[in-house]
Amino acid sequence: MTFVVTVGLAAAAGFWLDRRMGSLPIFTLLGLAFGLGVGGYWLYLRTAQAPRRGPPS
């Protein structure tokens, strides 16, 4: 859920900025790339810090 919200908010901010400046789709794509990067990094950290489970005993 956090990944989706991060990407969505960044893309929406880029779209808003594009509409304000009349430069569609530059900032939308930059916002999308930024959101994917931040969301992907968060996901990586979340899975890297997950407790490791050993083989069943």
PDBQT receptor file of N, H, CA, C and O in Angstrom, charges set to zero:
ATOM      1  N   MET A   1       0.822  -1.189   0.000  1.00  0.00    +0.000 N 
ATOM      2  CA  MET A   1       0.000   0.000   0.000  1.00  0.00    +0.000 C 
ATOM      3  C   MET A   1       0.873   1.263   0.000  1.00  0.00    +0.000 C 
ATOM      4  O   MET A   1       0.577   2.230  -0.702  1.00  0.00    +0.000 OA
ATOM      5  N   THR A   2       1.939   1.242   0.787  1.00  0.00    +0.000 N 
ATOM      6  H   THR A   2       2.180   0.457   1.358  1.00  0.00    +0.000 HD
ATOM      7  CA  THR A   2       2.826   2.400   0.842  1.00  0.00    +0.000 C 
ATOM      8  C   THR A   2       3.456   2.664  -0.518  1.00  0.00    +0.000 C 
ATOM      9  O   THR A   2       3.614   3.819  -0.913  1.00  0.00    +0.000 OA
ATOM     10  N   PHE A   3       3.814   1.613  -1.232  1.00  0.00    +0.000 N 
ATOM     11  H   PHE A   3       3.686   0.675  -0.910  1.00  0.00    +0.000 HD
ATOM     12  CA  PHE A   3       4.408   1.759  -2.555  1.00  0.00    +0.000 C 
ATOM     13  C   PHE A   3       3.435   2.462  -3.503  1.00  0.00    +0.000 C 
ATOM     14  O   PHE A   3       3.816   3.392  -4.213  1.00  0.00    +0.000 OA
ATOM     15  N   VAL A   4       2.195   2.019  -3.511  1.00  0.00    +0.000 N 
ATOM     16  H   VAL A   4       1.885   1.263  -2.934  1.00  0.00    +0.000 HD
ATOM     17  CA  VAL A   4       1.176   2.589  -4.397  1.00  0.00    +0.000 C 
ATOM     18  C   VAL A   4       0.924   4.057  -4.065  1.00  0.00    +0.000 C 
ATOM     19  O   VAL A   4       0.811   4.890  -4.965  1.00  0.00    +0.000 OA
ATOM     20  N   VAL A   5       0.835   4.370  -2.777  1.00  0.00    +0.000 N 
ATOM     21  H   VAL A   5       0.926   3.694  -2.047  1.00  0.00    +0.000 HD
ATOM     22  CA  VAL A   5       0.588   5.752  -2.364  1.00  0.00    +0.000 C 
ATOM     23  C   VAL A   5       1.763   6.643  -2.743  1.00  0.00    +0.000 C 
ATOM     24  O   VAL A   5       1.565   7.760  -3.219  1.00  0.00    +0.000 OA
ATOM     25  N   THR A   6       2.985   6.160  -2.536  1.00  0.00    +0.000 N 
ATOM     26  H   THR A   6       3.146   5.252  -2.149  1.00  0.00    +0.000 HD
ATOM     27  CA  THR A   6       4.171   6.947  -2.876  1.00  0.00    +0.000 C 
ATOM     28  C   THR A   6       4.222   7.259  -4.364  1.00  0.00    +0.000 C 
ATOM     29  O   THR A   6       4.438   8.405  -4.757  1.00  0.00    +0.000 OA
ATOM     30  N   VAL A   7       4.027   6.249  -5.182  1.00  0.00    +0.000 N 
ATOM     31  H   VAL A   7       3.852   5.318  -4.863  1.00  0.00    +0.000 HD
ATOM     32  CA  VAL A   7       4.057   6.449  -6.638  1.00  0.00    +0.000 C 
ATOM     33  C   VAL A   7       2.905   7.355  -7.074  1.00  0.00    +0.000 C 
ATOM     34  O   VAL A   7       3.091   8.250  -7.898  1.00  0.00    +0.000 OA
ATOM     35  N   GLY A   8       1.727   7.119  -6.523  1.00  0.00    +0.000 N 
ATOM     36  H   GLY A   8       1.576   6.392  -5.854  1.00  0.00    +0.000 HD
ATOM     37  CA  GLY A   8       0.563   7.923  -6.893  1.00  0.00    +0.000 C 
ATOM     38  C   GLY A   8       0.708   9.393  -6.527  1.00  0.00    +0.000 C 
ATOM     39  O   GLY A   8       0.376  10.270  -7.324  1.00  0.00    +0.000 OA
ATOM     40  N   LEU A   9       1.202   9.661  -5.326  1.00  0.00    +0.000 N 
ATOM     41  H   LEU A   9       1.471   8.948  -4.679  1.00  0.00    +0.000 HD
ATOM     42  CA  LEU A   9       1.369  11.057  -4.907  1.00  0.00    +0.000 C 
ATOM     43  C   LEU A   9       2.445  11.769  -5.723  1.00  0.00    +0.000 C 
ATOM     44  O   LEU A   9       2.269  12.927  -6.102  1.00  0.00    +0.000 OA
ATOM     45  N   ALA A  10       3.539  11.096  -5.993  1.00  0.00    +0.000 N 
ATOM     46  H   ALA A  10       3.682  10.155  -5.685  1.00  0.00    +0.000 HD
ATOM     47  CA  ALA A  10       4.603  11.711  -6.784  1.00  0.00    +0.000 C 
ATOM     48  C   ALA A  10       4.136  11.986  -8.212  1.00  0.00    +0.000 C 
ATOM     49  O   ALA A  10       4.433  13.047  -8.762  1.00  0.00    +0.000 OA
ATOM     50  N   ALA A  11       3.417  11.055  -8.812  1.00  0.00    +0.000 N 
ATOM     51  H   ALA A  11       3.176  10.193  -8.365  1.00  0.00    +0.000 HD
ATOM     52  CA  ALA A  11       2.904  11.257 -10.167  1.00  0.00    +0.000 C 
ATOM     53  C   ALA A  11       1.855  12.367 -10.190  1.00  0.00    +0.000 C 
ATOM     54  O   ALA A  11       1.824  13.173 -11.120  1.00  0.00    +0.000 OA
ATOM     55  N   ALA A  12       0.997  12.409  -9.170  1.00  0.00    +0.000 N 
ATOM     56  H   ALA A  12       1.023  11.755  -8.415  1.00  0.00    +0.000 HD
ATOM     57  CA  ALA A  12      -0.019  13.459  -9.097  1.00  0.00    +0.000 C 
ATOM     58  C   ALA A  12       0.621  14.839  -8.924  1.00  0.00    +0.000 C 
ATOM     59  O   ALA A  12       0.162  15.818  -9.512  1.00  0.00    +0.000 OA
ATOM     60  N   ALA A  13       1.679  14.912  -8.117  1.00  0.00    +0.000 N 
ATOM     61  H   ALA A  13       2.053  14.117  -7.640  1.00  0.00    +0.000 HD
ATOM     62  CA  ALA A  13       2.384  16.179  -7.938  1.00  0.00    +0.000 C 
ATOM     63  C   ALA A  13       3.024  16.619  -9.260  1.00  0.00    +0.000 C 
ATOM     64  O   ALA A  13       2.992  17.799  -9.607  1.00  0.00    +0.000 OA
ATOM     65  N   GLY A  14       3.598  15.673  -9.987  1.00  0.00    +0.000 N 
ATOM     66  H   GLY A  14       3.623  14.714  -9.705  1.00  0.00    +0.000 HD
ATOM     67  CA  GLY A  14       4.171  15.990 -11.289  1.00  0.00    +0.000 C 
ATOM     68  C   GLY A  14       3.109  16.446 -12.282  1.00  0.00    +0.000 C 
ATOM     69  O   GLY A  14       3.334  17.383 -13.048  1.00  0.00    +0.000 OA
ATOM     70  N   PHE A  15       1.961  15.789 -12.269  1.00  0.00    +0.000 N 
ATOM     71  H   PHE A  15       1.779  15.028 -11.646  1.00  0.00    +0.000 HD
ATOM     72  CA  PHE A  15       0.867  16.174 -13.159  1.00  0.00    +0.000 C 
ATOM     73  C   PHE A  15       0.365  17.573 -12.818  1.00  0.00    +0.000 C 
ATOM     74  O   PHE A  15       0.102  18.379 -13.710  1.00  0.00    +0.000 OA
ATOM     75  N   TRP A  16       0.234  17.855 -11.533  1.00  0.00    +0.000 N 
ATOM     76  H   TRP A  16       0.447  17.200 -10.808  1.00  0.00    +0.000 HD
ATOM     77  CA  TRP A  16      -0.207  19.184 -11.102  1.00  0.00    +0.000 C 
ATOM     78  C   TRP A  16       0.782  20.248 -11.567  1.00  0.00    +0.000 C 
ATOM     79  O   TRP A  16       0.384  21.299 -12.070  1.00  0.00    +0.000 OA
ATOM     80  N   LEU A  17       2.063  19.971 -11.395  1.00  0.00    +0.000 N 
ATOM     81  H   LEU A  17       2.386  19.117 -10.986  1.00  0.00    +0.000 HD
ATOM     82  CA  LEU A  17       3.092  20.914 -11.812  1.00  0.00    +0.000 C 
ATOM     83  C   LEU A  17       3.079  21.111 -13.330  1.00  0.00    +0.000 C 
ATOM     84  O   LEU A  17       3.261  22.225 -13.820  1.00  0.00    +0.000 OA
ATOM     85  N   ASP A  18       2.863  20.026 -14.063  1.00  0.00    +0.000 N 
ATOM     86  H   ASP A  18       2.716  19.121 -13.664  1.00  0.00    +0.000 HD
ATOM     87  CA  ASP A  18       2.765  20.124 -15.527  1.00  0.00    +0.000 C 
ATOM     88  C   ASP A  18       1.602  21.009 -15.951  1.00  0.00    +0.000 C 
ATOM     89  O   ASP A  18       1.750  21.851 -16.836  1.00  0.00    +0.000 OA
ATOM     90  N   ARG A  19       0.458  20.823 -15.328  1.00  0.00    +0.000 N 
ATOM     91  H   ARG A  19       0.338  20.139 -14.608  1.00  0.00    +0.000 HD
ATOM     92  CA  ARG A  19      -0.718  21.625 -15.696  1.00  0.00    +0.000 C 
ATOM     93  C   ARG A  19      -0.488  23.093 -15.381  1.00  0.00    +0.000 C 
ATOM     94  O   ARG A  19      -0.921  23.971 -16.127  1.00  0.00    +0.000 OA
ATOM     95  N   ARG A  20       0.186  23.356 -14.287  1.00  0.00    +0.000 N 
ATOM     96  H   ARG A  20       0.537  22.643 -13.681  1.00  0.00    +0.000 HD
ATOM     97  CA  ARG A  20       0.465  24.741 -13.898  1.00  0.00    +0.000 C 
ATOM     98  C   ARG A  20       1.449  25.420 -14.842  1.00  0.00    +0.000 C 
ATOM     99  O   ARG A  20       1.326  26.609 -15.137  1.00  0.00    +0.000 OA
ATOM    100  N   MET A  21       2.423  24.652 -15.310  1.00  0.00    +0.000 N 
ATOM    101  H   MET A  21       2.523  23.687 -15.070  1.00  0.00    +0.000 HD
ATOM    102  CA  MET A  21       3.462  25.234 -16.158  1.00  0.00    +0.000 C 
ATOM    103  C   MET A  21       3.207  25.000 -17.643  1.00  0.00    +0.000 C 
ATOM    104  O   MET A  21       3.912  25.562 -18.481  1.00  0.00    +0.000 OA
ATOM    105  N   GLY A  22       2.223  24.190 -17.983  1.00  0.00    +0.000 N 
ATOM    106  H   GLY A  22       1.650  23.733 -17.303  1.00  0.00    +0.000 HD
ATOM    107  CA  GLY A  22       1.921  23.912 -19.378  1.00  0.00    +0.000 C 
ATOM    108  C   GLY A  22       2.994  23.081 -20.057  1.00  0.00    +0.000 C 
ATOM    109  O   GLY A  22       3.285  23.280 -21.237  1.00  0.00    +0.000 OA
ATOM    110  N   SER A  23       3.581  22.156 -19.324  1.00  0.00    +0.000 N 
ATOM    111  H   SER A  23       3.346  21.994 -18.366  1.00  0.00    +0.000 HD
ATOM    112  CA  SER A  23       4.691  21.373 -19.871  1.00  0.00    +0.000 C 
ATOM    113  C   SER A  23       4.401  19.872 -19.867  1.00  0.00    +0.000 C 
ATOM    114  O   SER A  23       5.313  19.065 -19.686  1.00  0.00    +0.000 OA
ATOM    115  N   LEU A  24       3.162  19.502 -20.061  1.00  0.00    +0.000 N 
ATOM    116  H   LEU A  24       2.421  20.158 -20.209  1.00  0.00    +0.000 HD
ATOM    117  CA  LEU A  24       2.769  18.092 -20.030  1.00  0.00    +0.000 C 
ATOM    118  C   LEU A  24       3.616  17.280 -20.988  1.00  0.00    +0.000 C 
ATOM    119  O   LEU A  24       3.736  17.744 -22.122  1.00  0.00    +0.000 OA
ATOM    120  N   PRO A  25       4.183  16.207 -20.720  1.00  0.00    +0.000 N 
ATOM    121  CA  PRO A  25       4.187  15.283 -19.591  1.00  0.00    +0.000 C 
ATOM    122  C   PRO A  25       5.524  15.215 -18.856  1.00  0.00    +0.000 C 
ATOM    123  O   PRO A  25       5.782  14.220 -18.178  1.00  0.00    +0.000 OA
ATOM    124  N   ILE A  26       6.370  16.211 -18.959  1.00  0.00    +0.000 N 
ATOM    125  H   ILE A  26       6.160  17.019 -19.509  1.00  0.00    +0.000 HD
ATOM    126  CA  ILE A  26       7.721  16.137 -18.404  1.00  0.00    +0.000 C 
ATOM    127  C   ILE A  26       7.707  15.871 -16.898  1.00  0.00    +0.000 C 
ATOM    128  O   ILE A  26       8.302  14.896 -16.438  1.00  0.00    +0.000 OA
ATOM    129  N   PHE A  27       7.035  16.726 -16.130  1.00  0.00    +0.000 N 
ATOM    130  H   PHE A  27       6.552  17.518 -16.503  1.00  0.00    +0.000 HD
ATOM    131  CA  PHE A  27       7.060  16.577 -14.678  1.00  0.00    +0.000 C 
ATOM    132  C   PHE A  27       6.255  15.372 -14.203  1.00  0.00    +0.000 C 
ATOM    133  O   PHE A  27       6.542  14.805 -13.148  1.00  0.00    +0.000 OA
ATOM    134  N   THR A  28       5.257  14.986 -14.974  1.00  0.00    +0.000 N 
ATOM    135  H   THR A  28       5.023  15.446 -15.830  1.00  0.00    +0.000 HD
ATOM    136  CA  THR A  28       4.511  13.772 -14.630  1.00  0.00    +0.000 C 
ATOM    137  C   THR A  28       5.434  12.559 -14.706  1.00  0.00    +0.000 C 
ATOM    138  O   THR A  28       5.425  11.709 -13.816  1.00  0.00    +0.000 OA
ATOM    139  N   LEU A  29       6.225  12.486 -15.765  1.00  0.00    +0.000 N 
ATOM    140  H   LEU A  29       6.232  13.177 -16.488  1.00  0.00    +0.000 HD
ATOM    141  CA  LEU A  29       7.156  11.367 -15.896  1.00  0.00    +0.000 C 
ATOM    142  C   LEU A  29       8.257  11.423 -14.846  1.00  0.00    +0.000 C 
ATOM    143  O   LEU A  29       8.654  10.389 -14.310  1.00  0.00    +0.000 OA
ATOM    144  N   LEU A  30       8.749  12.614 -14.549  1.00  0.00    +0.000 N 
ATOM    145  H   LEU A  30       8.426  13.454 -14.985  1.00  0.00    +0.000 HD
ATOM    146  CA  LEU A  30       9.757  12.757 -13.503  1.00  0.00    +0.000 C 
ATOM    147  C   LEU A  30       9.185  12.373 -12.136  1.00  0.00    +0.000 C 
ATOM    148  O   LEU A  30       9.856  11.710 -11.345  1.00  0.00    +0.000 OA
ATOM    149  N   GLY A  31       7.963  12.785 -11.863  1.00  0.00    +0.000 N 
ATOM    150  H   GLY A  31       7.419  13.324 -12.505  1.00  0.00    +0.000 HD
ATOM    151  CA  GLY A  31       7.307  12.417 -10.603  1.00  0.00    +0.000 C 
ATOM    152  C   GLY A  31       7.086  10.922 -10.515  1.00  0.00    +0.000 C 
ATOM    153  O   GLY A  31       7.270  10.325  -9.454  1.00  0.00    +0.000 OA
ATOM    154  N   LEU A  32       6.696  10.318 -11.612  1.00  0.00    +0.000 N 
ATOM    155  H   LEU A  32       6.547  10.803 -12.474  1.00  0.00    +0.000 HD
ATOM    156  CA  LEU A  32       6.497   8.874 -11.646  1.00  0.00    +0.000 C 
ATOM    157  C   LEU A  32       7.814   8.144 -11.389  1.00  0.00    +0.000 C 
ATOM    158  O   LEU A  32       7.859   7.191 -10.612  1.00  0.00    +0.000 OA
ATOM    159  N   ALA A  33       8.881   8.595 -12.043  1.00  0.00    +0.000 N 
ATOM    160  H   ALA A  33       8.843   9.369 -12.675  1.00  0.00    +0.000 HD
ATOM    161  CA  ALA A  33      10.192   7.965 -11.839  1.00  0.00    +0.000 C 
ATOM    162  C   ALA A  33      10.658   8.152 -10.397  1.00  0.00    +0.000 C 
ATOM    163  O   ALA A  33      11.192   7.224  -9.789  1.00  0.00    +0.000 OA
ATOM    164  N   PHE A  34      10.459   9.337  -9.857  1.00  0.00    +0.000 N 
ATOM    165  H   PHE A  34      10.025  10.091 -10.351  1.00  0.00    +0.000 HD
ATOM    166  CA  PHE A  34      10.836   9.602  -8.470  1.00  0.00    +0.000 C 
ATOM    167  C   PHE A  34      10.045   8.714  -7.513  1.00  0.00    +0.000 C 
ATOM    168  O   PHE A  34      10.612   8.135  -6.585  1.00  0.00    +0.000 OA
ATOM    169  N   GLY A  35       8.741   8.608  -7.739  1.00  0.00    +0.000 N 
ATOM    170  H   GLY A  35       8.281   9.078  -8.492  1.00  0.00    +0.000 HD
ATOM    171  CA  GLY A  35       7.892   7.762  -6.891  1.00  0.00    +0.000 C 
ATOM    172  C   GLY A  35       8.287   6.298  -6.969  1.00  0.00    +0.000 C 
ATOM    173  O   GLY A  35       8.297   5.597  -5.957  1.00  0.00    +0.000 OA
ATOM    174  N   LEU A  36       8.610   5.839  -8.169  1.00  0.00    +0.000 N 
ATOM    175  H   LEU A  36       8.601   6.409  -8.990  1.00  0.00    +0.000 HD
ATOM    176  CA  LEU A  36       9.049   4.449  -8.314  1.00  0.00    +0.000 C 
ATOM    177  C   LEU A  36      10.376   4.213  -7.597  1.00  0.00    +0.000 C 
ATOM    178  O   LEU A  36      10.580   3.164  -6.986  1.00  0.00    +0.000 OA
ATOM    179  N   GLY A  37      11.260   5.180  -7.675  1.00  0.00    +0.000 N 
ATOM    180  H   GLY A  37      11.094   6.032  -8.171  1.00  0.00    +0.000 HD
ATOM    181  CA  GLY A  37      12.551   5.050  -7.000  1.00  0.00    +0.000 C 
ATOM    182  C   GLY A  37      12.403   5.026  -5.491  1.00  0.00    +0.000 C 
ATOM    183  O   GLY A  37      12.965   4.158  -4.822  1.00  0.00    +0.000 OA
ATOM    184  N   VAL A  38      11.655   5.970  -4.955  1.00  0.00    +0.000 N 
ATOM    185  H   VAL A  38      11.199   6.675  -5.498  1.00  0.00    +0.000 HD
ATOM    186  CA  VAL A  38      11.461   6.037  -3.507  1.00  0.00    +0.000 C 
ATOM    187  C   VAL A  38      10.671   4.832  -3.011  1.00  0.00    +0.000 C 
ATOM    188  O   VAL A  38      11.020   4.239  -1.990  1.00  0.00    +0.000 OA
ATOM    189  N   GLY A  39       9.617   4.469  -3.721  1.00  0.00    +0.000 N 
ATOM    190  H   GLY A  39       9.333   4.950  -4.550  1.00  0.00    +0.000 HD
ATOM    191  CA  GLY A  39       8.828   3.296  -3.334  1.00  0.00    +0.000 C 
ATOM    192  C   GLY A  39       9.625   2.012  -3.429  1.00  0.00    +0.000 C 
ATOM    193  O   GLY A  39       9.515   1.147  -2.560  1.00  0.00    +0.000 OA
ATOM    194  N   GLY A  40      10.424   1.877  -4.469  1.00  0.00    +0.000 N 
ATOM    195  H   GLY A  40      10.513   2.579  -5.175  1.00  0.00    +0.000 HD
ATOM    196  CA  GLY A  40      11.265   0.692  -4.624  1.00  0.00    +0.000 C 
ATOM    197  C   GLY A  40      12.319   0.608  -3.546  1.00  0.00    +0.000 C 
ATOM    198  O   GLY A  40      12.606  -0.477  -3.039  1.00  0.00    +0.000 OA
ATOM    199  N   TYR A  41      12.901   1.745  -3.186  1.00  0.00    +0.000 N 
ATOM    200  H   TYR A  41      12.668   2.626  -3.597  1.00  0.00    +0.000 HD
ATOM    201  CA  TYR A  41      13.894   1.769  -2.105  1.00  0.00    +0.000 C 
ATOM    202  C   TYR A  41      13.253   1.382  -0.776  1.00  0.00    +0.000 C 
ATOM    203  O   TYR A  41      13.832   0.617  -0.004  1.00  0.00    +0.000 OA
ATOM    204  N   TRP A  42      12.063   1.908  -0.511  1.00  0.00    +0.000 N 
ATOM    205  H   TRP A  42      11.594   2.530  -1.138  1.00  0.00    +0.000 HD
ATOM    206  CA  TRP A  42      11.346   1.557   0.713  1.00  0.00    +0.000 C 
ATOM    207  C   TRP A  42      11.051   0.056   0.748  1.00  0.00    +0.000 C 
ATOM    208  O   TRP A  42      11.217  -0.595   1.780  1.00  0.00    +0.000 OA
ATOM    209  N   LEU A  43      10.617  -0.476  -0.381  1.00  0.00    +0.000 N 
ATOM    210  H   LEU A  43      10.482   0.053  -1.219  1.00  0.00    +0.000 HD
ATOM    211  CA  LEU A  43      10.337  -1.909  -0.451  1.00  0.00    +0.000 C 
ATOM    212  C   LEU A  43      11.598  -2.728  -0.223  1.00  0.00    +0.000 C 
ATOM    213  O   LEU A  43      11.559  -3.741   0.475  1.00  0.00    +0.000 OA
ATOM    214  N   TYR A  44      12.708  -2.306  -0.800  1.00  0.00    +0.000 N 
ATOM    215  H   TYR A  44      12.740  -1.484  -1.367  1.00  0.00    +0.000 HD
ATOM    216  CA  TYR A  44      13.981  -2.989  -0.616  1.00  0.00    +0.000 C 
ATOM    217  C   TYR A  44      14.377  -2.989   0.862  1.00  0.00    +0.000 C 
ATOM    218  O   TYR A  44      14.764  -4.024   1.406  1.00  0.00    +0.000 OA
ATOM    219  N   LEU A  45      14.279  -1.834   1.500  1.00  0.00    +0.000 N 
ATOM    220  H   LEU A  45      13.964  -0.993   1.058  1.00  0.00    +0.000 HD
ATOM    221  CA  LEU A  45      14.620  -1.761   2.922  1.00  0.00    +0.000 C 
ATOM    222  C   LEU A  45      13.710  -2.648   3.759  1.00  0.00    +0.000 C 
ATOM    223  O   LEU A  45      14.160  -3.302   4.701  1.00  0.00    +0.000 OA
ATOM    224  N   ARG A  46      12.455  -2.666   3.416  1.00  0.00    +0.000 N 
ATOM    225  H   ARG A  46      12.090  -2.136   2.651  1.00  0.00    +0.000 HD
ATOM    226  CA  ARG A  46      11.477  -3.472   4.170  1.00  0.00    +0.000 C 
ATOM    227  C   ARG A  46      11.793  -4.955   4.047  1.00  0.00    +0.000 C 
ATOM    228  O   ARG A  46      11.718  -5.681   5.038  1.00  0.00    +0.000 OA
ATOM    229  N   THR A  47      12.141  -5.417   2.864  1.00  0.00    +0.000 N 
ATOM    230  H   THR A  47      12.202  -4.827   2.059  1.00  0.00    +0.000 HD
ATOM    231  CA  THR A  47      12.424  -6.843   2.687  1.00  0.00    +0.000 C 
ATOM    232  C   THR A  47      13.816  -7.198   3.199  1.00  0.00    +0.000 C 
ATOM    233  O   THR A  47      14.033  -8.323   3.651  1.00  0.00    +0.000 OA
ATOM    234  N   ALA A  48      14.761  -6.263   3.137  1.00  0.00    +0.000 N 
ATOM    235  H   ALA A  48      14.584  -5.350   2.771  1.00  0.00    +0.000 HD
ATOM    236  CA  ALA A  48      16.113  -6.546   3.630  1.00  0.00    +0.000 C 
ATOM    237  C   ALA A  48      16.128  -6.640   5.142  1.00  0.00    +0.000 C 
ATOM    238  O   ALA A  48      16.972  -7.339   5.703  1.00  0.00    +0.000 OA
ATOM    239  N   GLN A  49      15.219  -5.957   5.815  1.00  0.00    +0.000 N 
ATOM    240  H   GLN A  49      14.533  -5.389   5.359  1.00  0.00    +0.000 HD
ATOM    241  CA  GLN A  49      15.189  -5.971   7.266  1.00  0.00    +0.000 C 
ATOM    242  C   GLN A  49      14.201  -6.979   7.828  1.00  0.00    +0.000 C 
ATOM    243  O   GLN A  49      14.036  -7.076   9.044  1.00  0.00    +0.000 OA
ATOM    244  N   ALA A  50      13.547  -7.728   6.956  1.00  0.00    +0.000 N 
ATOM    245  H   ALA A  50      13.681  -7.650   5.968  1.00  0.00    +0.000 HD
ATOM    246  CA  ALA A  50      12.590  -8.740   7.416  1.00  0.00    +0.000 C 
ATOM    247  C   ALA A  50      13.336  -9.844   8.149  1.00  0.00    +0.000 C 
ATOM    248  O   ALA A  50      14.435 -10.223   7.744  1.00  0.00    +0.000 OA
ATOM    249  N   PRO A  51      12.757 -10.359   9.210  1.00  0.00    +0.000 N 
ATOM    250  CA  PRO A  51      13.429 -11.446   9.930  1.00  0.00    +0.000 C 
ATOM    251  C   PRO A  51      13.562 -12.690   9.037  1.00  0.00    +0.000 C 
ATOM    252  O   PRO A  51      12.626 -13.077   8.338  1.00  0.00    +0.000 OA
ATOM    253  N   ARG A  52      14.702 -13.277   9.082  1.00  0.00    +0.000 N 
ATOM    254  H   ARG A  52      15.463 -12.963   9.651  1.00  0.00    +0.000 HD
ATOM    255  CA  ARG A  52      14.962 -14.481   8.288  1.00  0.00    +0.000 C 
ATOM    256  C   ARG A  52      14.461 -15.697   9.054  1.00  0.00    +0.000 C 
ATOM    257  O   ARG A  52      14.668 -15.815  10.261  1.00  0.00    +0.000 OA
ATOM    258  N   ARG A  53      13.820 -16.569   8.355  1.00  0.00    +0.000 N 
ATOM    259  H   ARG A  53      13.652 -16.472   7.374  1.00  0.00    +0.000 HD
ATOM    260  CA  ARG A  53      13.317 -17.801   8.976  1.00  0.00    +0.000 C 
ATOM    261  C   ARG A  53      14.180 -18.963   8.543  1.00  0.00    +0.000 C 
ATOM    262  O   ARG A  53      14.502 -19.115   7.364  1.00  0.00    +0.000 OA
ATOM    263  N   GLY A  54      14.539 -19.755   9.480  1.00  0.00    +0.000 N 
ATOM    264  H   GLY A  54      14.277 -19.632  10.438  1.00  0.00    +0.000 HD
ATOM    265  CA  GLY A  54      15.338 -20.935   9.182  1.00  0.00    +0.000 C 
ATOM    266  C   GLY A  54      14.470 -22.073   8.705  1.00  0.00    +0.000 C 
ATOM    267  O   GLY A  54      13.256 -21.922   8.568  1.00  0.00    +0.000 OA
ATOM    268  N   PRO A  55      15.088 -23.215   8.449  1.00  0.00    +0.000 N 
ATOM    269  CA  PRO A  55      14.301 -24.376   8.005  1.00  0.00    +0.000 C 
ATOM    270  C   PRO A  55      13.379 -24.854   9.135  1.00  0.00    +0.000 C 
ATOM    271  O   PRO A  55      13.694 -24.691  10.314  1.00  0.00    +0.000 OA
ATOM    272  N   PRO A  56      12.257 -25.435   8.766  1.00  0.00    +0.000 N 
ATOM    273  CA  PRO A  56      11.308 -25.895   9.799  1.00  0.00    +0.000 C 
ATOM    274  C   PRO A  56      11.960 -26.987  10.669  1.00  0.00    +0.000 C 
ATOM    275  O   PRO A  56      12.710 -27.831  10.179  1.00  0.00    +0.000 OA
ATOM    276  N   SER A  57      11.656 -26.943  11.937  1.00  0.00    +0.000 N 
ATOM    277  H   SER A  57      11.047 -26.257  12.335  1.00  0.00    +0.000 HD
ATOM    278  CA  SER A  57      12.259 -27.930  12.844  1.00  0.00    +0.000 C 
ATOM    279  C   SER A  57      11.326 -29.071  13.162  1.00  0.00    +0.000 C 
ATOM    280  O   SER A  57      11.692 -29.977  13.911  1.00  0.00    +0.000 OA
TER     281      SER A  57
